[in-house]
Amino acid sequence: MSLTFINVHFSQQPEKVVFMSSSLMKSLGLASRKQIKLRLGRNTVSATVKSTERSGKHLFLSSGIRNSLHVPRSGPVYVHMTKDVEVQIGPVVGVLSDGPANPSTPFGARTAYIKQLLREGNKKMFVYAFTPRDINWQRETVHAYMLGASGQFIRKTVPLPDVVYNRLPSRRTDFSPFTNQLRDRFLKRNISFFNWAFFNKSEINSQLENDVMAGRFVPETYSNPSPERIKDMLERHRFVYYKPSAGSLGNGIYRLTYQPKKGYFARYSGARGNTLLKFPKFNSLMRLLQSKHGASLKNYVIQQGIRLIEIDGCPIDFRFHMHKDGKNRWVPVGIGAKKAGRGSVTTHVKNGGSLMTPEQALNRAFGVRGREVLERAKQVAIILSEAIENHHPHVLAEIGFDIGIDEDERIWMFEANSKPGRSIFNHPSLRVEGKASIEHIFEHCLYLGGFYRGNDS
């Protein structure tokens, strides 16, 4: 059956009656029906259906229907016929996050982004935000956050969603027993849940290294390296990156360098800014790392250093923001070039880095070949996304890659993130891509919720 975009209206009738415009009844194949089953999220109600001559595609719900289904709002949504011959409206999408119990900023630093998701998503479907403590599993409802007319948060009781978009903010929360139980409860109710959790760098690198298609794009990498392994990597590659397997935002990363006859060097960013230390012997370097991190060094990975393309003597890498689209295909939606700050270990903006468009960076590095190199990098990002998805046991629909390109035009994947930050979309030339990123999130929610855009009318 076709997918149809409609407007939902509320009427004051207490009976369980649904009025449909005649064109909507015709498109749904209901012209001769007197009774229907109406579905929203996991809730279903039987109702009398009557035709109205209003032009366009309109659905009028009585107060009895609205209260039974906990319909979040009136306005634009999709409708289609399910395989069980139910009229389903939606989809219902829940954005899962957490934060301080503050009414104005309930999701902390993510509040502005979540408001943006609610504003854009509710132009097409039912979208709300919630925290784990807002769920009532017995009643299968959520005491959710929605946006009022003036843009402030209001609270409403709504049904469990068709799709959950996981934006829980921390690894500690994501991997807690409570969150694992939460995810299991959604899965037992056949509610799609993406993205499952933060990636572990060691696991992702191991999976990709052994993948036939993706392995050639991954630098030599080892988990929990011994001092002997670190020394061997430095002697062979001259410089390496030493980073926590569960880190983010460039925290705890060291660039280690070996120069014969000069010694060993460690560059890192700390509370006092970018630091460069020199050591005459390898053992001195190891004592520094062990004194700073102790037993936690076992949670580190070591990665071959790559001589990246540079602008003004500063290395450049790229953030590829990947999304699944409405037809379940991986698409590079946003690409930002990140230029490292002088003396910085990473290209993160907070460490003095700056943003450029990929065209600006690659045209300076490769001239007329810049466009061709960018297209190849996009194909590599799709290959990497498909490879991670093939090895991942749960639903993925968004990945951020840190990708490097060397002077020989070889493409390298340094890191993959299941909950990528959105700082690249702050660049004035990438704001259109930022909007497209949000559109792709909801296009894929249509797919995951069973509202297939390939058949829409």
C-alpha positions as CSV (number, residue, x, y, z in Angstrom):
1,M,0.0,0.0,0.0
2,S,1.1,3.5,-0.6
3,L,2.6,5.9,1.9
4,T,0.6,9.2,2.1
5,F,1.4,12.5,3.7
6,I,-1.6,13.9,5.6
7,N,-2.8,16.4,8.1
8,V,-4.3,15.2,11.4
9,H,-7.0,17.3,13.1
10,F,-8.7,16.9,16.5
11,S,-12.5,17.1,17.0
12,Q,-14.4,17.3,20.3
13,Q,-16.6,14.2,19.7
14,P,-16.2,11.8,22.6
15,E,-17.1,8.7,20.4
16,K,-14.4,6.7,18.7
17,V,-15.0,8.1,15.3
18,V,-12.6,8.9,12.5
19,F,-13.4,11.2,9.7
20,M,-11.4,11.0,6.5
21,S,-11.4,13.1,3.5
22,S,-12.7,11.1,0.5
23,S,-9.4,11.4,-1.4
24,L,-7.6,9.9,1.6
25,M,-10.1,7.0,2.0
26,K,-9.7,6.3,-1.7
27,S,-5.8,6.3,-1.6
28,L,-5.9,3.9,1.4
29,G,-8.5,1.6,-0.3
30,L,-11.1,2.3,2.4
31,A,-13.9,3.7,0.3
32,S,-16.3,1.0,1.2
33,R,-15.2,0.4,4.9
34,K,-17.3,1.3,7.9
35,Q,-14.8,0.2,10.6
36,I,-11.0,0.4,10.8
37,K,-8.2,-0.3,13.2
38,L,-6.1,2.8,13.8
39,R,-2.5,2.3,15.0
40,L,-0.1,4.8,16.6
41,G,3.2,3.4,18.0
42,R,2.3,0.2,19.7
43,N,-1.3,1.3,20.4
44,T,-4.3,0.2,18.4
45,V,-8.0,1.2,18.6
46,S,-11.0,0.1,16.6
47,A,-13.1,3.0,15.3
48,T,-16.0,3.9,13.0
49,V,-14.8,5.6,9.9
50,K,-16.8,8.2,8.0
51,S,-16.1,10.2,4.9
52,T,-15.9,14.0,4.6
53,E,-15.8,16.0,1.5
54,R,-12.9,18.2,2.5
55,S,-10.4,18.5,-0.3
56,G,-6.9,17.1,0.2
57,K,-5.7,14.4,2.5
58,H,-7.1,14.9,6.0
59,L,-7.8,12.8,9.1
60,F,-10.1,14.0,11.9
61,L,-9.7,12.2,15.3
62,S,-12.4,12.4,18.0
63,S,-11.3,13.1,21.6
64,G,-12.0,9.4,22.4
65,I,-9.5,8.3,19.7
66,R,-7.0,10.9,20.7
67,N,-7.0,10.0,24.3
68,S,-6.9,6.2,23.7
69,L,-3.9,6.5,21.4
70,H,-2.2,9.3,23.2
71,V,-1.8,11.2,20.0
72,P,1.0,13.8,20.6
73,R,-0.3,16.6,18.4
74,S,-2.3,17.6,15.4
75,G,-0.6,18.5,12.1
76,P,1.4,16.8,9.3
77,V,2.3,13.1,9.5
78,Y,2.4,10.0,7.3
79,V,-0.2,7.3,7.1
80,H,-0.2,3.9,5.4
81,M,-1.8,0.5,5.6
82,T,0.1,-2.2,7.5
83,K,0.3,-5.8,6.5
84,D,-2.3,-6.5,9.2
85,V,-4.7,-4.1,7.5
86,E,-4.3,-1.4,10.1
87,V,-4.3,2.3,9.3
88,Q,-1.0,3.4,10.9
89,I,-0.1,7.1,11.4
90,G,3.4,8.3,12.3
91,P,6.0,7.2,12.6
92,V,6.6,7.9,16.3
93,V,10.2,8.7,16.9
94,G,11.7,9.1,20.4
95,V,15.1,10.9,20.8
96,L,16.7,9.3,23.9
97,S,19.1,11.4,25.9
98,D,19.8,12.5,29.4
99,G,21.0,15.4,31.5
100,P,20.4,17.5,34.5
101,A,16.9,17.8,35.8
102,N,16.6,21.4,34.6
103,P,13.2,22.3,32.9
104,S,14.8,24.7,30.4
105,T,17.9,22.6,29.5
106,P,16.9,19.0,30.4
107,F,19.5,17.6,28.0
108,G,22.5,19.7,29.0
109,A,24.8,20.7,26.2
110,R,22.7,18.7,23.7
111,T,19.5,20.6,24.4
112,A,19.8,23.0,21.4
113,Y,20.4,20.1,19.0
114,I,17.5,18.1,20.4
115,K,15.2,21.2,20.0
116,Q,16.4,21.3,16.4
117,L,15.5,17.7,15.9
118,L,12.0,18.2,17.4
119,R,11.4,21.3,15.2
120,E,12.4,19.6,12.0
121,G,11.0,16.2,12.7
122,N,7.5,17.3,13.7
123,K,7.1,18.8,10.2
124,K,6.7,15.2,8.9
125,M,6.1,12.8,11.8
126,F,5.6,12.6,15.6
127,V,9.0,13.3,17.3
128,Y,9.6,13.7,21.0
129,A,12.6,13.6,23.4
130,F,12.8,11.6,26.6
131,T,15.1,10.3,29.3
132,P,15.2,6.7,30.6
133,R,13.3,7.8,33.7
134,D,10.4,9.1,31.6
135,I,9.2,5.6,30.5
136,N,6.3,3.8,32.1
137,W,6.7,0.2,30.9
138,Q,3.5,-1.0,32.5
139,R,1.3,1.5,30.6
140,E,3.7,1.5,27.6
141,T,3.8,5.3,27.7
142,V,6.4,8.0,27.9
143,H,6.2,11.3,29.8
144,A,8.0,13.1,26.9
145,Y,9.4,16.5,26.1
146,M,7.8,18.3,23.1
147,L,8.0,21.8,21.9
148,G,5.3,24.3,22.7
149,A,4.1,27.1,20.3
150,S,6.8,29.5,21.5
151,G,9.6,26.9,21.3
152,Q,9.7,26.0,25.0
153,F,9.6,22.4,26.3
154,I,6.2,21.1,27.4
155,R,5.6,17.6,28.8
156,K,3.0,15.2,27.3
157,T,2.1,11.6,27.8
158,V,2.7,9.8,24.5
159,P,3.0,6.2,23.3
160,L,6.2,4.2,23.1
161,P,7.9,5.0,19.8
162,D,8.3,3.1,16.6
163,V,11.9,4.1,16.5
164,V,14.4,5.3,19.1
165,Y,17.4,7.5,18.2
166,N,20.0,7.0,20.8
167,R,21.8,10.2,21.9
168,L,22.7,9.2,25.4
169,P,25.7,11.4,26.2
170,S,28.3,9.3,27.9
171,R,30.0,5.9,27.7
172,R,29.3,5.3,31.4
173,T,25.5,5.7,30.7
174,D,25.6,3.9,27.5
175,F,27.2,0.7,28.9
176,S,25.5,0.6,32.3
177,P,23.4,-2.4,33.2
178,F,20.3,-0.1,33.4
179,T,20.8,1.0,29.8
180,N,21.4,-2.5,28.6
181,Q,18.1,-3.5,30.2
182,L,16.4,-0.5,28.6
183,R,17.6,-1.5,25.1
184,D,16.5,-5.1,25.6
185,R,13.0,-3.9,26.5
186,F,12.7,-1.9,23.3
187,L,13.9,-4.8,21.2
188,K,11.5,-7.3,22.8
189,R,8.7,-4.9,21.7
190,N,10.2,-4.9,18.1
191,I,11.0,-1.2,18.5
192,S,14.0,-0.2,16.3
193,F,16.9,1.3,18.3
194,F,19.8,3.2,16.7
195,N,22.6,3.9,17.3
196,W,23.2,1.1,19.8
197,A,26.2,2.5,21.8
198,F,29.5,4.2,21.5
199,F,32.1,2.3,19.5
200,N,35.2,0.8,21.1
201,K,38.2,1.8,18.9
202,S,40.0,-1.5,19.4
203,E,37.0,-3.6,18.3
204,I,36.3,-1.4,15.2
205,N,40.0,-1.5,14.1
206,S,40.2,-5.2,14.6
207,Q,37.0,-5.8,12.5
208,L,38.1,-3.5,9.7
209,E,41.7,-4.8,9.5
210,N,40.3,-8.2,8.8
211,D,37.7,-7.0,6.3
212,V,38.7,-7.8,2.7
213,M,37.3,-4.5,1.3
214,A,38.0,-2.1,4.2
215,G,41.3,-3.5,5.6
216,R,43.5,-1.6,3.1
217,F,42.3,1.8,4.5
218,V,43.2,1.1,8.1
219,P,46.7,2.1,9.4
220,E,48.6,-0.6,11.3
221,T,47.0,-0.6,14.8
222,Y,47.3,-2.6,18.0
223,S,45.4,-2.7,21.2
224,N,47.1,-2.7,24.6
225,P,50.6,-2.6,23.1
226,S,53.6,-3.7,25.1
227,P,56.6,-1.4,25.4
228,E,58.3,-3.7,22.9
229,R,55.5,-3.2,20.4
230,I,55.6,0.6,20.9
231,K,59.3,0.7,20.3
232,D,59.1,-1.5,17.2
233,M,56.3,0.7,15.7
234,L,58.4,3.8,16.4
235,E,61.5,2.4,14.8
236,R,59.6,1.3,11.7
237,H,57.2,4.3,11.2
238,R,59.1,7.0,13.0
239,F,55.9,8.4,14.5
240,V,52.7,6.9,15.9
241,Y,49.6,7.9,17.7
242,Y,48.9,6.5,21.1
243,K,45.3,7.0,22.2
244,P,42.6,5.7,24.6
245,S,40.4,3.0,23.1
246,A,37.3,4.7,24.6
247,G,38.3,8.3,24.2
248,S,36.7,11.2,22.5
249,L,37.3,14.8,21.5
250,G,41.1,14.1,21.2
251,N,41.5,13.7,25.0
252,G,44.5,11.6,26.1
253,I,46.1,11.3,22.6
254,Y,49.9,11.4,22.2
255,R,51.9,11.8,19.1
256,L,55.1,9.8,19.7
257,T,58.1,10.4,17.5
258,Y,61.5,8.7,17.1
259,Q,64.4,10.5,15.5
260,P,67.6,8.5,15.3
261,K,70.5,10.2,17.0
262,K,68.1,12.8,18.6
263,G,65.8,10.6,20.7
264,Y,62.1,10.3,21.4
265,F,59.5,13.0,21.5
266,A,56.0,13.1,23.0
267,R,53.5,15.7,22.0
268,Y,50.1,16.0,23.7
269,S,47.5,18.5,24.8
270,G,46.8,19.1,28.5
271,A,45.5,21.7,30.9
272,R,48.4,24.0,30.0
273,G,47.9,23.7,26.3
274,N,50.0,21.9,23.7
275,T,53.1,20.3,25.2
276,L,56.3,18.8,23.6
277,L,58.7,16.7,25.6
278,K,62.0,15.2,24.5
279,F,63.5,12.0,26.0
280,P,67.0,10.6,25.3
281,K,66.0,7.0,25.8
282,F,62.8,5.0,25.1
283,N,62.5,3.9,28.8
284,S,62.2,7.6,29.8
285,L,59.3,8.0,27.4
286,M,57.6,4.9,28.8
287,R,58.0,6.2,32.4
288,L,56.2,9.4,31.4
289,L,53.2,7.5,30.0
290,Q,53.0,5.1,32.9
291,S,53.3,8.0,35.5
292,K,50.4,9.8,33.8
293,H,48.1,6.9,33.2
294,G,49.2,4.0,35.3
295,A,47.1,0.8,34.8
296,S,44.8,2.6,32.3
297,L,47.5,2.2,29.7
298,K,46.1,-1.2,29.0
299,N,43.1,0.5,27.5
300,Y,45.2,2.3,24.9
301,V,45.8,1.6,21.2
302,I,48.8,2.4,19.1
303,Q,48.4,3.5,15.5
304,Q,50.8,4.0,12.6
305,G,51.4,7.7,11.9
306,I,50.5,8.9,8.4
307,R,52.2,11.8,6.7
308,L,49.0,13.8,5.9
309,I,48.6,16.5,3.3
310,E,49.4,19.9,4.9
311,I,48.4,23.5,4.4
312,D,50.7,26.2,5.8
313,G,52.7,23.5,7.4
314,C,49.7,22.2,9.4
315,P,48.2,18.6,8.8
316,I,44.7,18.3,7.4
317,D,42.2,15.5,8.1
318,F,38.5,15.1,7.3
319,R,35.4,14.4,9.2
320,F,32.9,12.4,7.1
321,H,29.4,12.4,8.6
322,M,27.6,9.4,7.2
323,H,23.9,8.6,7.3
324,K,21.5,5.9,6.2
325,D,18.9,7.3,3.9
326,G,15.2,6.4,3.3
327,K,16.2,3.4,1.2
328,N,18.7,2.0,3.7
329,R,21.8,3.1,1.9
330,W,24.9,4.8,3.3
331,V,25.4,8.4,2.2
332,P,28.2,10.9,3.0
333,V,26.0,13.9,4.0
334,G,28.5,16.3,5.6
335,I,32.3,16.5,5.1
336,G,34.5,19.0,6.9
337,A,38.3,19.5,6.5
338,K,40.0,20.1,9.8
339,K,43.3,21.9,9.9
340,A,45.5,21.3,12.9
341,G,46.6,24.2,15.1
342,R,50.3,24.7,15.4
343,G,51.9,22.3,17.8
344,S,48.6,20.4,18.3
345,V,48.4,16.6,18.4
346,T,45.0,16.6,16.7
347,T,42.9,18.7,14.4
348,H,40.2,19.3,17.0
349,V,39.0,22.9,17.0
350,K,39.2,23.1,20.8
351,N,43.0,22.5,20.4
352,G,43.5,25.3,18.0
353,G,42.3,23.6,14.8
354,S,40.2,25.3,12.2
355,L,37.4,24.2,9.8
356,M,37.5,24.3,6.0
357,T,35.4,22.9,3.3
358,P,36.9,19.7,1.7
359,E,37.0,21.4,-1.7
360,Q,39.1,24.3,-0.2
361,A,41.6,21.9,1.4
362,L,41.9,19.4,-1.5
363,N,42.2,22.0,-4.2
364,R,45.1,23.6,-2.3
365,A,46.7,20.2,-1.9
366,F,46.1,18.6,-5.3
367,G,44.9,21.4,-7.6
368,V,42.6,20.2,-10.4
369,R,42.8,16.6,-9.0
370,G,41.1,17.7,-5.8
371,R,37.6,16.8,-6.9
372,E,38.6,13.3,-8.1
373,V,40.4,12.6,-4.7
374,L,37.2,13.8,-2.8
375,E,35.0,11.4,-4.8
376,R,37.3,8.5,-4.1
377,A,37.3,9.4,-0.4
378,K,33.4,9.4,-0.5
379,Q,33.4,5.9,-1.9
380,V,35.9,4.7,0.7
381,A,33.7,6.2,3.5
382,I,30.7,4.1,2.1
383,I,32.9,1.0,2.0
384,L,33.9,1.6,5.6
385,S,30.4,2.2,6.7
386,E,29.1,-1.0,5.1
387,A,32.0,-3.0,6.6
388,I,31.3,-1.8,10.1
389,E,27.6,-2.4,9.7
390,N,28.3,-6.0,8.4
391,H,30.3,-6.7,11.6
392,H,28.0,-4.9,14.0
393,P,25.2,-6.9,15.7
394,H,22.8,-3.9,16.1
395,V,21.2,-1.2,14.0
396,L,23.5,1.5,12.8
397,A,22.3,4.6,10.9
398,E,24.9,7.3,11.6
399,I,28.7,7.1,11.7
400,G,31.4,9.8,11.9
401,F,34.8,9.0,10.4
402,D,38.1,10.8,10.8
403,I,39.8,10.2,7.5
404,G,43.2,11.2,6.3
405,I,44.7,11.6,2.9
406,D,48.5,11.4,2.3
407,E,50.6,13.1,-0.3
408,D,50.4,10.0,-2.5
409,E,46.5,10.3,-2.5
410,R,46.1,7.2,-0.3
411,I,43.1,7.4,1.9
412,W,43.2,6.3,5.6
413,M,40.6,5.8,8.3
414,F,41.8,6.8,11.7
415,E,38.7,6.6,13.8
416,A,34.9,5.8,13.7
417,N,32.3,7.3,16.0
418,S,28.7,6.0,16.4
419,K,27.6,9.3,17.9
420,P,29.6,11.9,15.9
421,G,29.7,15.5,17.0
422,R,28.2,18.1,14.8
423,S,30.9,20.9,15.0
424,I,31.7,20.7,11.2
425,F,28.2,22.0,10.6
426,N,29.1,25.3,12.3
427,H,31.1,26.3,9.2
428,P,29.0,28.7,7.2
429,S,29.5,26.7,4.0
430,L,28.3,23.5,5.7
431,R,25.0,24.6,7.2
432,V,23.0,23.2,4.3
433,E,24.7,19.8,5.0
434,G,23.8,20.2,8.7
435,K,20.1,20.5,7.7
436,A,20.5,17.6,5.3
437,S,22.0,15.5,8.2
438,I,18.8,16.0,10.2
439,E,16.6,15.2,7.2
440,H,18.5,11.9,6.7
441,I,17.9,11.0,10.3
442,F,14.2,11.2,9.8
443,E,14.1,9.7,6.3
444,H,15.8,6.6,7.9
445,C,13.3,6.7,10.8
446,L,10.6,6.3,8.1
447,Y,12.4,3.3,6.8
448,L,13.0,1.7,10.3
449,G,9.4,2.4,11.3
450,G,8.0,0.6,8.3
451,F,6.9,3.7,6.4
452,Y,8.7,3.1,3.2
453,R,9.3,6.2,1.1
454,G,9.8,4.1,-2.0
455,N,6.0,3.7,-2.2
456,D,4.8,7.2,-1.2
457,S,2.2,9.2,-3.0
